[in-house]
Amino acid sequence: MAQQFASLAEVSRQDDRRKVRDLREKIIEGLLFLCALFAVGVTTAIVVILVVDALPLFKVVSLWDFLTGREWSPLFEPPAYGIVPLVCGTLSTTLVALAVAVPLGTVIAIYLTEFAAAKVREVVKPILELLAGVPTVVYGYFALLVVSKVLQATILPNLPTFNMLSAGLVMGIMIIPQIASISEDAMRAVPVGLKEGSYATGATRLQTAWNVVLPAAISGVSSSYILGISRAVGETMIVAIAAGGQPIFLDPEKPLPIAAAAGLNPMEGGQTVTAYIVQVSLGDLPHDSIAYQSIFAAGLSLAIVTLMFNVVGHYLSQKYREKY
């Protein structure tokens, strides 16, 4: 009889422990759901605010004129609200930055993952990540006072002091640590068996890194590219200081695609969407004016451009993963 009571007591204690464990798991699951819901809610709130506050502008300017207009001058008379010049400036600096950051960041990640000794990695990676801690205003003055003058003195003597090329180059340097660090983490997560199988077939370390490790880690590597694009598109201080702060006015006599392609010329000064938002948000305009409302329309355009980059990056990542 005593053994039966002891057995029943043990079963009861096990049930109590199981209930406590289940309760803890439900609480943790609920907290994780709330965190995910909070992130989605914040994103949704930002989009709603941008749409609601941008609507007054579209009561004055049609959506078609806003998307295809070749002149952006909301602060002058008569005002013009064509977003294409700002988008051209944003894309120009972003493309220059990616031309610098993507190849260098990928090569650095491959080197740190496959070729660098442990001691070298311990020294190089913290130094590389230190670049991410430099204030962007410092990068902006570095682009204006150093990079522009070096380019003028060496290969581009006719380059204006304020130009999108210098801003884009320095932006590329700024986002190299982000791309390199995330790509390296993704490459180091590749199973060792894949590498050993490649070595067993006679492949070199470079062939293994390029043909095995990089495709296997393409999901994480593409995520680093997308984050780099988002960082470049949303950069403010570098372009505000070094790019000139004046939007590119497109030639009205040329077809829009040709004029927009010419507006991507990084050898000229320009203004990005974020730089314009900073310019207007200084408090000189009343908050109920159309010119002030235009920053929300510009911000909404920037959000759409960023979303497009993310969708394209996700599609390419899925397609490349299926291929390999």
MOURWO-V73620 format. One line per field, one symbol per residue. ss: DSSP state (2 for helix, 1 for strand, 0 for the rest). psi: psi as a letter, one per 30 degrees, with the letter a starting at -180 (. if undefined). burial: + if it has 24 or more other ideal C-beta (glycine too) atoms within 12 Angstrom, else -. Layout:
ss->???
psi->???
burial->???
This chain:
ss->022222222222222222222222222222222222222222222222222222222222002222220001100000011002222222222222222222222222222222200222222222222222200222222222222222222200000000022222222222222222222222220002222222220000222222222222022222222222222220002222220100000000000222222220000001002222222200000000022222222222222222222222222222222220
psi->eeeeeeeeeeeeeeeeeeeeeeeeeeeeeeeeeeeeeeeeeeeeeeeeeeeeffeeeffekleeeeffkgkjifglkklkhjfeeeeeeeeeeeeeeefeeeeeeeeeeeeeefekleeeefeeeeeeffeffkkfeeeefeeefeeeeeeefdfifgklejlfeeeeeeeeeefeeeeeeeeeeeeffkkfeeeeeeeffgkleeeeeefeeeefgfeeeeeeeeeeeeeeegkeeeeeefffgklkkkjfflleeeeeeefgjffllakleeeeeeefgfgfkkfgleeefffeeeeeeeeeeeeeeeeeeeeeeeeeeee.
burial->-------------------------------------------------+--++--++--+----++++++++++---++++++++++++++++++++++++-+++++++++++-+----+--++--++-++---+--++-+++--++--+-------++++++++++++++++++++++++++-+++-+---++--+---------++--+++++++++++++++++++++++++++++++++++++++--------++-+++++++++++++++++++---------+++++++++++++++++--++--+---+-------
